[in-house]
Amino acid sequence: MIYGSLSDYVTGEPLVDTDDERYRQKLARLLVEERGFAKNELEMRRRIETLFAHQFVTSKIDIVVSIGDQRVLVVRYGPGSLVTRERPAIAAARVLEETQLIPLVVVTNGEDAELLDARTGKVLATGLEAIPTREAIVAMLPALDFTPVPPERREPELRILNAFDVEVCCAGGPCALPGAKEG
C-alpha cells in the first residue's frame, strides 16, 4: 500500500510512504533517539548488486551504523519471519565492505529483532531490546573482529545474497516500482 511520500528521518530525502518504509523510519528513530547514535553515524539504503545465473539482484541494506571510521552494525528489515532473514543479512555484513567485516547484524520485522554475530552467524540476543546502544557497541569494540572474509568466500556470500534477495512476482519478472527509491 502506498500512502504518498515521506521524508527520511536521517537524510531528509523524499521516499515512497509504505508500511515497510514506516518501519524503516521507526528503526532509524529508535537508533538515534533511544540507542544514542548520531544521525551522521547512520548510512541509509546501501545496496549490493549481484549477477549470477542470469539473475541480476539488488540487495538492500537498510541501515549501516558506524562509529568513527569503523562500520559496526548492519540493520536489515523485512516483514515476516526473522529466521529467513538471518543468512542474507550475515552475507551482506561479510561483503558490503571489501576492507572489513561488519561484525554485528540486526534482522528485524519491526516488531521483533535478533542481534547476530556476522562472523559465526550465532544469535547473540533477541527482541527489539537486543538492538544495542551506542555505548554497548563502544564497550564491545575491543572484542569485535573486523577482519574481512577471505577473498575466496566473497563470491559464495554474494551468491547467497543473490539467491535470497531475488524478487519475482506472479508474472515471473521483477516487481519493482519504476523510479521508486523504496517500496
C-alpha positions in Angstrom: 0.0 0.0 0.0 1.4 3.4 -1.0 0.3 6.3 1.1 2.1 9.1 -0.7 5.6 10.3 0.3 7.5 10.9 3.5 10.9 12.4 4.4 13.7 10.1 5.5 14.4 10.7 9.2 18.1 10.7 8.8 18.7 12.3 5.4 15.5 14.3 4.8 15.3 12.8 1.3 11.8 12.1 0.0 10.7 8.5 -0.1 7.6 6.5 -1.1 5.5 6.1 2.0 4.7 2.5 2.6 4.1 0.3 5.6 7.6 -1.1 5.2 9.2 2.3 4.9 7.4 3.4 8.0 9.0 0.6 9.9 12.5 1.5 8.5 11.9 5.1 9.7 10.9 3.9 13.1 14.1 1.9 13.3 16.2 4.9 12.4 14.4 7.0 15.1 15.0 4.2 17.6 18.7 4.1 16.8 19.1 7.9 17.3 16.5 8.7 20.0 16.7 5.6 22.2 20.0 3.9 21.3 22.2 7.0 21.3 23.6 7.1 17.8 24.1 10.3 15.9 22.3 10.7 12.6 25.7 11.0 10.9 26.6 7.6 12.2 23.7 6.0 10.2 24.1 5.3 6.5 20.7 4.6 4.9 19.8 2.4 1.9 23.1 0.8 1.0 23.0 -1.6 -1.9 24.9 -4.6 -3.2 24.4 -5.6 -6.8 24.9 -9.2 -7.9 24.5 -11.1 -11.2 24.6 -14.9 -11.1 22.8 -17.4 -13.4 21.5 -14.5 -15.5 19.7 -13.2 -12.4 20.5 -9.5 -11.5 19.6 -8.7 -7.9 19.9 -5.5 -5.9 20.2 -6.4 -2.2 19.1 -3.6 0.1 20.9 -2.9 3.4 18.5 -0.6 5.3 21.0 0.9 7.8 24.7 0.7 8.3 25.9 2.0 11.6 29.4 3.4 12.0 31.4 4.5 15.0 34.4 6.6 13.9 35.8 5.0 10.8 34.5 1.5 11.6 31.3 0.2 10.3 30.0 -1.9 13.2 26.4 -2.8 12.6 24.1 -3.8 9.6 20.4 -3.5 10.1 18.1 -5.3 7.7 14.3 -5.0 7.9 11.8 -7.4 6.3 8.3 -8.4 7.2 7.6 -11.9 8.4 9.9 -14.5 9.9 13.3 -13.4 11.2 14.9 -16.8 10.7 14.6 -16.4 6.9 16.3 -13.0 7.1 19.4 -14.2 9.1 21.6 -15.7 6.4 21.3 -13.0 3.7 21.9 -10.3 6.4 25.0 -12.1 7.6 26.2 -12.4 3.9 25.7 -8.6 3.5 27.7 -7.9 6.6 30.5 -10.1 5.3 30.8 -8.5 1.8 29.4 -4.9 2.0 32.9 -3.6 2.6 35.9 -5.3 1.0 38.3 -4.0 3.7 36.4 -5.2 6.7 33.7 -7.5 8.0 30.9 -5.6 9.7 30.8 -7.6 12.9 27.2 -7.1 14.1 23.9 -7.7 12.4 20.3 -6.9 13.3 17.5 -8.6 11.5 14.0 -7.2 12.3 10.5 -7.2 11.1 9.8 -4.0 13.1 8.1 -5.9 15.9 10.8 -8.3 16.8 14.6 -8.4 16.3 17.7 -10.6 16.5 21.3 -9.5 17.1 23.7 -11.7 15.3 27.5 -12.2 15.1 28.4 -11.8 11.5 31.5 -14.0 11.8 29.8 -17.0 13.3 26.1 -16.5 12.5 25.2 -17.0 16.2 22.2 -15.3 17.6 23.5 -13.1 20.4 20.2 -11.7 21.7 16.5 -11.5 20.7 13.7 -8.9 20.9 13.8 -5.2 20.0 15.7 -4.6 23.2 18.6 -6.7 21.6 19.3 -3.7 19.3 22.5 -2.4 21.0 23.0 1.1 22.2 26.0 3.1 21.0 27.5 2.8 24.5 27.2 -1.0 24.4 28.9 -1.2 21.0 31.7 1.1 22.1 32.3 -1.2 25.0 32.3 -4.2 22.6 34.8 -2.6 20.1 38.0 -4.1 21.5 36.5 -7.6 21.2 34.9 -7.2 17.8 36.5 -8.9 14.8 36.7 -6.7 11.7 38.9 -9.0 9.7 37.5 -9.2 6.2 36.3 -12.5 4.8 38.9 -14.3 2.8 38.7 -13.5 -0.9 37.6 -17.0 -1.8 34.5 -16.5 0.4 33.3 -13.3 -1.2 31.7 -14.9 -4.2 29.8 -17.6 -2.2 28.4 -14.8 0.1 27.4 -12.7 -2.9 25.6 -15.8 -4.3 23.7 -16.2 -1.1 22.6 -12.6 -1.3 21.5 -13.1 -4.9 19.5 -16.2 -4.2 17.8 -14.9 -1.0 17.0 -11.4 -2.3 15.7 -12.1 -5.8 12.2 -10.7 -6.1 9.9 -12.3 -8.6 6.2 -11.6 -8.9 3.4 -13.8 -10.1 4.1 -12.8 -13.8 7.7 -14.2 -13.5 9.5 -10.9 -13.6 10.7 -8.3 -11.2 8.1 -6.4 -9.2 10.0 -3.1 -8.6 8.1 0.1 -8.9 9.7 2.1 -11.7 11.6 5.1 -10.3 10.7 4.3 -6.7 13.6 4.6 -4.1 11.8 2.2 -1.8 8.6 0.3 -1.7 
